[in-house]
Every structure is written in structure tokens, then in C-alpha cells.
């Protein structure tokens, strides 16, 4: 068996000219670019540069499901889809969920090959090169920095039955609360978010039961493809509108990728990353799609469905007390989403600093770990700006987020297509079925979805990506030996792989990839 290249273990075992070694990983004889105390580039940096493995599949699934935020997605994002797609909303989300199965396969395989807090960028950098990894990092940073404050500002709407608040102030408060929670130990956060998640599921279940109990139309309406027009009449929903809506549909279940960000803190990542990714996608799809179907069937008429006021529908189906209960559950779900997203975002910044994406002083700050083992400076760096963004009009950035998610998935699919070359071919990892057909088909579909997005959203995302490419060309690329050095921490499974390699070779079964 050939080991997966990692700067911590393979640098000592692989020769300098190892044919499968990416040029950006540390090799014997190369300068030691690790973040260490007293290093000239990182004075005073803490000795530990790896996160603590403290959660299993249950804790990881709770955190990841909370990042999907099924209830907040259902009540904050889905109403926009009802407004543009009407009765075709459930069909669009179902198609998006099927596409996400292929995406989840790519994440699962890459996440077990490259278990790093860097998530997508660590996986893509290792498989497709540092520039591709840098662009994925920028796209993921766009997503994780924009989404939390946008969702947080929805808190005021669902606290309205109890107290009237300014949406910006309420959103900023949620972001600051999430930042404080993000400074705690990850195990504690898993239980906090788990409690909130139960309330989310209850709220979604109440909506589903009430919608089905007050059904106004039959299952055939799910394929009727109708929406209320601007003149109050009925307009058809075209196939092109559905394709355009797929970018948002992909975003609706996007949080399952958080399992990859947490792979450095999951116990036995070679097994648990895939389990967490796939379980989270399946559970979140059910929690979101079933209530959407119920709402489609239970809305009094097409105009009410297109209006997308789910809270008003729940009150009409029951009473004000039930409506208030559901609204409060959604408000808690939004707080839960903020906590998990701040945790995820801080891990991305932590990993980028450890991999030297920034000037030395910035790297030193973002890589610092606090008393609870969390990257506290990185946590503050994502939480506080998120609170500030709550005072900015971010409506148009929903489209930018959809484009960014689609582009990020496309690059991950490209990396998955390259994941079985060289030293990675026979590494211990979860392997997706139907490779390479799955990533090839996914690349084609995602590229087509991008062509159907609004020009302004494509231009905004393209402009940010172009600026990031300039940073790469002018700062990172000229410093190839000291900047953007993607690292994958060694863990117990890595050590076991290294011990198993000689025995596998002697037995002559090096060609058989191991499965968990």
C-alpha cells in the first residue's frame, strides 16, 4: 500500500522525488514551515497547531445538522423560493438534494483522504493544486461570511409575537452571542446545538402535520409548475426557472459539508467523516422537504403559497399560541445556526493561518488556540464582522452565495475526479461508488447551472474571484516556499496506516484499497 502524502508523516518516509507528491507539501530536506514557537515567521505562536479530537459521529452530526439549520432554512430561505417557483419549489429542492448526494460522495472521499479543518480548500489544494485550492477557499469564505448575518437578521421576524426588535440590532446580537459560544469547548457546543436542534425538528414537524391535515389540493399539484404572477394571475414555471433555482436549492442543504471542516476534531475521521456527511444530508433533506410538501398542499390558494408567509399559514391552520411556539423555535434555530457557522468559519481561518495564507503577523494571530482548545482570535475575526454586516443590505448577496456554492461544489468535484492518482490511489479512505462517472456528471450539471444564473451575481462573484487571483499571483505564488503550505495533521489512523504498509506489501495486496 502507498501512504497518502502528509507533511507530518510522509515527509519522513517518502523520498524527495516521490512521484505522487504534490509540490506544496513538505518534503525531506525542505524548510520546516510548521507553525512553531519562536519561529521567525511566527513569534510567540503556541506550540500546538492541531485541534483536539473530541467528538464522535453523534456530536459531529448534531453540529453539522445545526449548520444546515433545517428550520431556519425552511422559514428564512424557502419562502423566497415559493415566491419565484410556487408549486415547483418542492420539486426543485428534491432535484437539488439528489445532486447533493453526488456532492456528498465527493466530500466523503476527499474528507477521509485529507482530514483537515481547512475543509474544501485543503482537499482541493492537495488534489488539484494550490491555485485551485485558494479559489475554493475564497468561495467558501464568501459563503460562510455572508450567510450567518443574513440568517441572523431573520430573528426579529420570528420574535415579533413576543417582542418587536430592529432586524439589524437583533441580528447583531445573535452574531455576538454565537461568537461567545464559539469560544467554548467544541464538545459543549455539540450539546448546546443538539438541544436547539431538537426544537428545530419539533417546529418543522408541527408545520408538516398541520399542512397535511389542512391539505387543499392533491399530490398532483407538486408537479403543476405554477406560480402567482405580478398581475395576480397564474404563470407557468418553466424548466429554465427550475434550473436557475437549483443554485439556491443546493445552498439549502449546503451545511452537510461542515463535517469536513470538523474532520480534524472527529474521532477516527477515516470512518466518521463519511458517516457524518451522508447521514446529515439524508436527515436534513427529510426535515426540509417534508414540510415544504405539506405547505404546498396545505396553502389556501396559490397566492398564499407564493407569498411564502409560513408563520401566517401555521396560525391559520391552528391558533396564535401554536404560531408563537413555532416562531420562537425558529428564532432559537437561527441562534443555533449562528453558533455553528461561527465555529465552522473560525476553523477555516485557523487552518488558513496554519497554512500561511496571510502575512506573518496575521497568521500568528489566527492560529492561536485558547484555553478551551478553540481558535479564539479566528472566532472573534468571523463573529464581530458578522455582527457589523447585519447593518448592511445583503439581499443581493443571496444570489452571490448561490453562485459561490455552485462554483465551490464544481471545484470539489474536479478534485474528486483527481483523487485516485499517485500516492492517493491506494490510501486508506472511504471510496465513492460509480467513480469517475459521479464527479464527471456533477461537473457537467454544475457548470450548466452556473450558466443559468443572473449576470449581476456572476459578475460580483467573478470580480471577487479575480481579486483573489491577483493576491495569489502577486503575494502567494512568489512565496511558494513560505506561503500557502497546506497541512494535514497526523492522527492515530495515520500512524496505523504507516504500520500496516510494510505488512500489506509483503502480503501482496497493496492494490486493494481498504474500506472502513
C-alpha positions as CSV (number, residue, x, y, z in Angstrom):
1,X,0.0,0.0,0.0
2,X,1.2,3.5,-0.7
3,X,0.5,6.0,2.0
4,X,-1.3,9.3,1.5
5,X,1.2,12.1,1.4
6,X,1.1,14.3,4.6
7,X,3.6,16.8,5.8
8,X,3.7,15.2,9.2
9,X,4.2,11.5,8.4
10,X,5.1,11.1,4.7
11,X,7.9,13.7,4.7
12,X,9.9,11.3,6.7
13,X,9.0,8.2,4.7
14,X,8.8,9.3,1.0
15,X,11.9,10.2,-1.0
16,X,12.3,13.8,-2.2
17,X,11.4,12.9,-5.7
18,X,8.3,10.8,-4.8
19,X,6.3,10.8,-8.0
20,X,2.9,11.3,-6.3
21,X,4.0,14.2,-4.0
22,X,2.3,17.5,-4.6
23,X,4.9,20.2,-4.8
24,X,3.2,22.2,-2.0
25,X,3.5,19.6,0.7
26,X,6.6,19.4,2.9
27,X,9.4,17.0,1.7
28,X,12.6,15.8,3.3
29,X,15.2,18.5,3.0
30,X,12.7,21.3,2.5
31,X,12.5,24.1,5.0
32,X,10.4,23.4,8.1
33,X,7.4,25.6,7.6
34,X,5.4,24.3,10.5
35,X,3.9,26.8,12.9
36,X,6.1,26.5,16.0
37,X,7.1,28.6,19.0
38,X,9.9,31.0,18.3
39,X,9.8,30.5,14.5
40,X,10.9,33.8,12.9
41,X,7.8,33.9,10.8
42,X,5.5,33.2,13.8
43,X,7.0,34.6,17.0
44,X,5.2,33.6,20.2
45,X,2.9,31.1,18.5
46,X,1.5,28.3,20.7
47,X,3.2,25.0,20.3
48,X,0.1,23.1,19.4
49,X,-1.1,23.6,15.9
50,X,-3.6,20.8,15.7
51,X,-7.2,20.8,17.1
52,X,-8.3,18.3,19.7
53,X,-10.2,15.2,18.6
54,X,-13.1,15.3,21.0
55,X,-16.3,14.4,19.1
56,X,-17.8,11.2,17.5
57,X,-20.4,10.7,14.9
58,X,-23.3,11.7,17.1
59,X,-21.7,15.0,18.2
60,X,-20.5,15.7,14.7
61,X,-23.9,15.0,13.2
62,X,-25.6,17.3,15.7
63,X,-23.1,20.1,14.9
64,X,-23.4,19.5,11.2
65,X,-27.2,19.3,11.2
66,X,-27.2,22.5,13.1
67,X,-25.1,24.2,10.4
68,X,-27.7,23.0,7.8
69,X,-30.2,24.7,10.2
70,X,-33.2,22.9,8.7
71,X,-35.8,25.1,10.5
72,X,-34.1,28.4,9.8
73,X,-33.6,27.4,6.2
74,X,-37.3,26.3,5.9
75,X,-38.6,29.6,7.4
76,X,-36.0,32.1,6.0
77,X,-34.7,30.8,2.6
78,X,-37.5,28.6,1.3
79,X,-40.2,31.4,1.3
80,X,-38.1,33.2,-1.4
81,X,-38.2,30.0,-3.5
82,X,-42.0,29.9,-3.0
83,X,-42.1,33.4,-4.4
84,X,-40.4,32.5,-7.6
85,X,-41.2,28.8,-8.1
86,X,-44.6,28.4,-6.5
87,X,-45.7,24.7,-6.6
88,X,-42.4,23.7,-8.2
89,X,-40.5,24.5,-5.0
90,X,-40.6,21.0,-3.6
91,X,-39.6,19.5,-7.0
92,X,-36.6,21.9,-7.2
93,X,-35.4,21.1,-3.7
94,X,-35.8,17.4,-4.4
95,X,-33.6,17.7,-7.5
96,X,-31.1,19.8,-5.6
97,X,-31.0,17.1,-2.9
98,X,-30.3,14.4,-5.4
99,X,-27.4,16.5,-6.8
100,X,-26.1,16.9,-3.3
101,X,-25.9,13.1,-2.9
102,X,-23.2,13.2,-5.6
103,X,-21.6,16.2,-3.9
104,X,-21.7,14.3,-0.6
105,X,-19.9,11.3,-2.2
106,X,-17.1,13.7,-3.3
107,X,-16.9,15.3,0.1
108,X,-16.8,11.9,1.9
109,X,-14.0,10.5,-0.2
110,X,-11.9,13.7,-0.1
111,X,-12.6,14.3,3.6
112,X,-11.2,10.9,4.6
113,X,-8.2,11.4,2.3
114,X,-7.5,14.9,3.6
115,X,-9.0,15.3,7.2
116,X,-8.2,18.9,7.8
117,X,-10.0,21.9,9.4
118,X,-9.3,23.6,6.0
119,X,-12.2,21.7,4.5
120,X,-12.7,22.2,0.8
121,X,-9.5,24.2,0.3
122,X,-7.3,21.6,1.9
123,X,-8.9,18.9,-0.2
124,X,-8.7,20.8,-3.5
125,X,-5.2,22.1,-2.9
126,X,-3.9,18.6,-2.2
127,X,-5.6,17.1,-5.3
128,X,-5.8,19.9,-7.9
129,X,-3.1,22.3,-6.9
130,X,-2.7,25.4,-4.7
131,X,-4.3,27.9,-7.0
132,X,-7.5,25.8,-7.3
133,X,-7.4,25.4,-3.5
134,X,-7.0,29.1,-3.0
135,X,-10.0,29.9,-5.2
136,X,-12.1,27.3,-3.3
137,X,-11.0,29.0,0.0
138,X,-12.2,32.4,-1.3
139,X,-15.6,31.0,-2.4
140,X,-16.1,29.1,0.8
141,X,-15.1,32.3,2.8
142,X,-17.7,34.2,0.8
143,X,-20.4,31.7,1.7
144,X,-19.6,31.4,5.4
145,X,-19.1,35.1,6.0
146,X,-22.3,36.2,4.2
147,X,-24.8,33.6,5.3
148,X,-24.7,33.9,9.2
149,X,-25.6,37.6,9.4
150,X,-28.3,37.3,6.7
151,X,-30.0,34.5,8.6
152,X,-29.4,36.2,11.9
153,X,-31.3,39.3,10.8
154,X,-34.4,37.0,10.4
155,X,-34.5,36.6,14.1
156,X,-36.6,39.8,14.6
157,X,-39.4,38.5,12.4
158,X,-39.8,35.4,14.5
159,X,-39.5,37.2,17.8
160,X,-42.3,39.5,16.7
161,X,-45.1,37.6,18.5
162,X,-43.2,38.3,21.8
163,X,-41.2,41.5,21.3
164,X,-40.6,44.0,18.4
165,X,-36.9,44.4,17.6
166,X,-34.9,46.1,14.8
167,X,-33.8,43.4,12.5
168,X,-30.2,44.7,12.3
169,X,-29.9,45.0,16.1
170,X,-31.4,41.6,16.6
171,X,-29.1,40.0,14.0
172,X,-26.0,41.7,15.6
173,X,-27.0,40.4,19.0
174,X,-27.3,36.9,17.6
175,X,-23.9,37.1,16.0
176,X,-22.2,38.3,19.2
177,X,-23.9,35.6,21.2
178,X,-22.8,33.0,18.7
179,X,-19.2,34.3,18.9
180,X,-19.2,33.9,22.7
181,X,-20.5,30.3,22.4
182,X,-17.9,29.6,19.7
183,X,-15.1,30.4,22.2
184,X,-16.2,27.4,24.3
185,X,-15.1,23.7,24.1
186,X,-16.4,22.0,21.0
187,X,-18.0,19.1,23.0
188,X,-20.0,21.6,25.0
189,X,-21.1,23.3,21.8
190,X,-22.2,19.9,20.4
191,X,-24.7,19.5,23.3
192,X,-25.9,23.1,23.2
193,X,-26.6,23.0,19.5
194,X,-28.2,19.5,19.9
195,X,-30.8,20.9,22.3
196,X,-31.6,23.7,19.9
197,X,-31.7,21.2,17.0
198,X,-34.5,19.2,18.8
199,X,-36.6,22.4,18.9
200,X,-35.9,22.9,15.2
201,X,-37.2,19.5,14.3
202,X,-40.3,19.9,16.5
203,X,-41.1,23.2,14.7
204,X,-40.7,21.6,11.3
205,X,-42.8,18.6,12.4
206,X,-45.6,20.8,13.6
207,X,-45.6,22.6,10.2
208,X,-45.7,19.3,8.3
209,X,-48.5,17.8,10.4
210,X,-50.7,21.0,10.1
211,X,-50.0,21.3,6.4
212,X,-51.0,17.7,5.6
213,X,-54.0,17.9,8.0
214,X,-55.3,21.0,6.1
215,X,-54.5,19.9,2.6
216,X,-56.3,22.0,-0.1
217,X,-55.0,20.1,-3.1
218,X,-53.8,16.7,-4.1
219,X,-50.2,15.3,-4.7
220,X,-50.6,16.2,-8.4
221,X,-50.1,19.9,-7.5
222,X,-46.5,19.2,-6.7
223,X,-45.9,18.8,-10.4
224,X,-48.3,21.5,-11.6
225,X,-45.4,24.1,-12.0
226,X,-47.5,27.2,-11.3
227,X,-46.8,30.5,-9.5
228,X,-48.8,33.7,-9.0
229,X,-47.8,36.3,-11.5
230,X,-47.3,40.0,-10.9
231,X,-50.8,40.7,-12.2
232,X,-52.4,38.3,-9.8
233,X,-53.0,35.6,-12.4
234,X,-51.3,32.2,-12.7
235,X,-48.0,31.9,-14.5
236,X,-46.2,28.7,-15.6
237,X,-42.9,27.8,-14.0
238,X,-40.5,26.9,-16.8
239,X,-37.8,24.3,-16.7
240,X,-35.2,27.1,-17.0
241,X,-36.6,28.7,-13.9
242,X,-36.2,25.4,-12.0
243,X,-32.6,25.1,-13.2
244,X,-31.9,28.7,-12.1
245,X,-33.4,27.9,-8.7
246,X,-31.1,24.9,-8.3
247,X,-28.3,27.2,-7.1
248,X,-30.4,28.2,-4.1
249,X,-31.7,24.6,-3.7
250,X,-28.0,23.5,-3.4
251,X,-27.5,26.2,-0.8
252,X,-30.5,25.0,1.3
253,X,-28.8,21.7,2.2
254,X,-25.2,23.1,1.9
255,X,-24.3,22.7,5.6
256,X,-23.6,19.0,5.4
257,X,-20.0,20.0,4.3
258,X,-19.4,21.1,7.9
259,X,-18.5,17.5,8.7
260,X,-15.3,18.0,6.6
261,X,-14.4,21.2,8.4
262,X,-14.7,19.2,11.7
263,X,-12.7,16.2,10.4
264,X,-9.7,17.4,12.4
265,X,-11.8,17.2,15.6
266,X,-13.7,14.0,14.8
267,X,-12.5,10.8,16.3
268,X,-11.5,8.2,13.7
269,X,-12.1,10.6,10.7
270,X,-11.4,7.9,8.1
271,X,-14.7,6.3,9.2
272,X,-16.7,9.0,10.8
273,X,-16.4,11.8,8.2
274,X,-18.3,9.8,5.5
275,X,-20.9,8.7,8.0
276,X,-21.5,12.2,9.3
277,X,-21.7,13.7,5.8
278,X,-24.1,11.2,4.4
279,X,-26.3,11.0,7.5
280,X,-26.6,14.7,7.8
281,X,-27.6,15.1,4.1
282,X,-30.3,12.4,4.4
283,X,-31.7,13.8,7.7
284,X,-31.7,17.4,6.7
285,X,-33.4,16.7,3.4
286,X,-36.2,14.9,5.1
287,X,-36.6,17.7,7.7
288,X,-36.8,20.4,5.0
289,X,-38.5,18.6,2.1
290,X,-41.4,17.0,4.0
291,X,-42.7,20.4,5.5
292,X,-42.3,22.0,2.0
293,X,-44.5,19.4,0.5
294,X,-47.0,19.9,3.4
295,X,-47.0,23.6,2.9
296,X,-47.5,23.2,-0.9
297,X,-50.6,21.0,-0.3
298,X,-52.0,23.0,2.6
299,X,-51.7,26.6,1.4
300,X,-55.3,28.0,1.0
301,X,-54.6,29.1,-2.6
302,X,-51.7,29.8,-5.0
303,X,-51.4,33.4,-3.9
304,X,-50.9,32.4,-0.3
305,X,-48.3,29.8,-1.3
306,X,-46.4,32.3,-3.5
307,X,-46.5,34.9,-0.6
308,X,-44.5,32.4,1.5
309,X,-45.6,33.6,4.9
310,X,-45.3,30.3,6.7
311,X,-45.9,31.8,10.1
312,X,-49.3,33.1,9.0
313,X,-50.2,29.8,7.5
314,X,-49.4,28.0,10.7
315,X,-51.6,30.4,12.7
316,X,-54.4,30.0,10.2
317,X,-54.2,26.2,10.4
318,X,-54.1,26.2,14.2
319,X,-54.2,29.3,16.5
320,X,-51.9,32.1,17.7
321,X,-50.4,30.1,20.5
322,X,-49.1,27.4,18.1
323,X,-47.9,30.1,15.7
324,X,-46.0,31.8,18.6
325,X,-44.4,28.5,19.6
326,X,-43.2,27.7,16.1
327,X,-41.9,31.3,15.7
328,X,-39.9,31.0,18.9
329,X,-38.5,27.6,17.9
330,X,-37.4,29.2,14.6
331,X,-35.7,32.1,16.5
332,X,-33.8,29.6,18.6
333,X,-32.9,27.7,15.4
334,X,-31.4,30.9,14.0
335,X,-29.3,31.4,17.1
336,X,-28.2,27.8,16.8
337,X,-27.2,28.4,13.2
338,X,-25.1,31.4,14.2
339,X,-23.2,29.3,16.8
340,X,-22.4,26.5,14.4
341,X,-21.5,28.8,11.5
342,X,-19.1,30.8,13.7
343,X,-17.5,27.6,14.8
344,X,-17.1,26.5,11.2
345,X,-15.8,29.8,9.9
346,X,-13.3,30.1,12.7
347,X,-11.8,26.7,11.8
348,X,-11.4,27.8,8.2
349,X,-9.5,30.9,9.2
350,X,-7.4,28.9,11.7
351,X,-6.5,26.4,9.1
352,X,-5.6,29.1,6.5
353,X,-3.3,30.8,9.1
354,X,-1.6,27.4,9.9
355,X,-1.1,27.0,6.2
356,X,0.3,30.5,5.9
357,X,-2.2,32.2,3.6
358,X,-1.5,35.7,5.1
359,X,1.3,37.9,6.1
360,X,3.2,36.6,9.2
361,X,1.5,38.7,11.9
362,X,-1.9,37.8,10.7
363,X,-1.0,34.1,10.5
364,X,0.3,34.2,14.1
365,X,-3.0,35.7,15.4
366,X,-5.4,33.5,13.6
367,X,-3.5,30.3,14.6
368,X,-3.7,31.0,18.3
369,X,-5.7,28.5,20.4
370,X,-7.5,29.5,23.7
371,X,-7.9,27.6,27.0
372,X,-10.8,25.6,25.6
373,X,-8.8,24.5,22.6
374,X,-10.7,26.7,20.2
375,X,-9.1,29.2,17.8
376,X,-10.2,32.3,19.8
377,X,-8.8,35.1,17.6
378,X,-10.2,33.5,14.5
379,X,-13.5,33.1,16.2
380,X,-13.6,36.8,17.0
381,X,-12.5,37.6,13.5
382,X,-15.5,36.0,11.9
383,X,-18.1,36.8,14.6
384,X,-17.5,40.5,15.1
385,X,-17.5,41.4,11.4
386,X,-20.7,39.3,11.1
387,X,-22.4,41.5,13.6
388,X,-21.3,44.6,11.7
389,X,-22.6,43.1,8.4
390,X,-26.1,42.9,10.0
391,X,-26.3,46.7,9.4
392,X,-25.6,46.3,5.6
393,X,-28.2,45.5,3.0
394,X,-27.3,41.9,1.9
395,X,-30.3,41.0,-0.1
396,X,-28.5,40.8,-3.4
397,X,-25.8,38.6,-1.9
398,X,-28.2,35.7,-1.7
399,X,-27.6,35.3,-5.4
400,X,-23.8,35.7,-4.9
401,X,-24.0,32.9,-2.2
402,X,-25.8,30.6,-4.6
403,X,-23.2,31.2,-7.3
404,X,-20.3,30.7,-4.8
405,X,-21.8,27.4,-3.5
406,X,-22.2,26.1,-7.1
407,X,-18.7,27.1,-8.1
408,X,-17.2,25.6,-4.9
409,X,-19.0,22.3,-5.5
410,X,-17.7,22.2,-9.0
411,X,-14.1,22.6,-7.9
412,X,-14.6,19.9,-5.2
413,X,-16.0,17.6,-8.0
414,X,-12.8,18.2,-10.0
415,X,-10.7,17.4,-7.0
416,X,-12.7,14.1,-6.5
417,X,-12.0,13.2,-10.2
418,X,-8.3,13.5,-9.4
419,X,-8.4,11.8,-6.0
420,X,-7.1,8.4,-7.2
421,X,-3.8,9.4,-8.7
422,X,-0.4,8.6,-7.5
423,X,0.0,8.1,-3.7
424,X,-3.7,8.6,-3.1
425,X,-4.8,5.6,-5.3
426,X,-4.3,3.0,-2.6
427,X,-4.6,5.1,0.5
428,X,-7.0,4.0,3.3
429,X,-10.1,6.0,2.7
430,X,-13.8,5.8,2.1
431,X,-14.4,5.4,-1.7
432,X,-17.5,6.6,-3.5
433,X,-19.5,4.2,-5.8
434,X,-19.6,4.8,-9.6
435,X,-16.4,6.8,-9.7
436,X,-15.4,8.5,-12.1
437,X,-19.0,8.8,-13.5
438,X,-20.3,10.6,-10.4
439,X,-17.8,13.5,-10.4
440,X,-17.9,13.8,-14.3
441,X,-21.7,14.1,-14.3
442,X,-21.6,16.5,-11.4
443,X,-19.1,18.8,-13.1
444,X,-21.3,19.0,-16.2
445,X,-24.5,19.7,-14.3
446,X,-23.0,22.3,-12.0
447,X,-21.3,24.1,-14.9
448,X,-24.7,24.3,-16.7
449,X,-26.4,25.6,-13.5
450,X,-23.8,28.4,-13.4
451,X,-24.7,29.5,-16.9
452,X,-28.3,30.0,-15.9
453,X,-27.6,32.4,-13.0
454,X,-28.2,36.2,-13.2
455,X,-25.4,38.1,-14.8
456,X,-25.0,40.5,-11.9
457,X,-24.5,37.7,-9.4
458,X,-21.9,36.1,-11.8
459,X,-20.1,39.4,-12.1
460,X,-20.0,40.0,-8.4
461,X,-18.6,36.6,-7.7
462,X,-16.3,36.7,-10.7
463,X,-14.9,40.1,-9.6
464,X,-14.1,38.8,-6.1
465,X,-12.5,35.7,-7.5
466,X,-10.4,37.8,-9.9
467,X,-9.2,40.0,-7.0
468,X,-8.3,36.8,-5.1
469,X,-6.4,35.5,-8.1
470,X,-4.4,38.8,-8.1
471,X,-3.5,38.2,-4.4
472,X,-2.4,34.7,-5.3
473,X,-0.3,35.9,-8.3
474,X,1.3,38.9,-6.6
475,X,1.8,37.6,-3.0
476,X,1.3,33.9,-2.5
477,X,2.8,32.5,-5.7
478,X,6.2,34.4,-5.5
479,X,6.5,33.0,-1.9
480,X,5.7,29.4,-2.8
481,X,8.2,28.0,-0.2
482,X,6.8,30.0,2.7
483,X,3.2,30.7,2.0
484,X,0.0,28.6,1.4
485,X,1.5,25.4,2.6
486,X,-1.5,23.1,3.1
487,X,-1.0,20.8,6.1
488,X,-2.9,17.7,7.1
489,X,-2.3,16.8,10.8
490,X,-1.3,13.2,11.6
491,X,-3.6,11.2,13.8
492,X,-3.8,7.7,15.2
493,X,-5.3,6.3,12.0
494,X,-2.3,7.7,10.0
495,X,0.1,6.0,12.3
496,X,-1.7,2.7,11.9
497,X,-1.6,3.1,8.1
498,X,2.1,3.6,8.3
499,X,2.5,0.4,10.4
500,X,0.2,-1.6,8.1
501,X,2.1,-0.5,4.9
502,X,5.0,-2.9,5.1
503,X,2.8,-5.8,6.0
504,X,0.4,-5.1,3.1
505,X,3.3,-5.0,0.7
506,X,4.6,-8.4,2.0
507,X,1.1,-9.9,1.6
508,X,1.0,-8.6,-2.0
509,X,-2.4,-6.9,-1.5
510,X,-1.2,-3.3,-1.9
511,X,-3.6,-3.0,-4.9
512,X,-6.7,-3.5,-2.7
513,X,-7.9,-0.1,-1.3
514,X,-9.1,-0.5,2.3
515,X,-12.6,0.4,3.2
516,X,-13.8,1.2,6.7
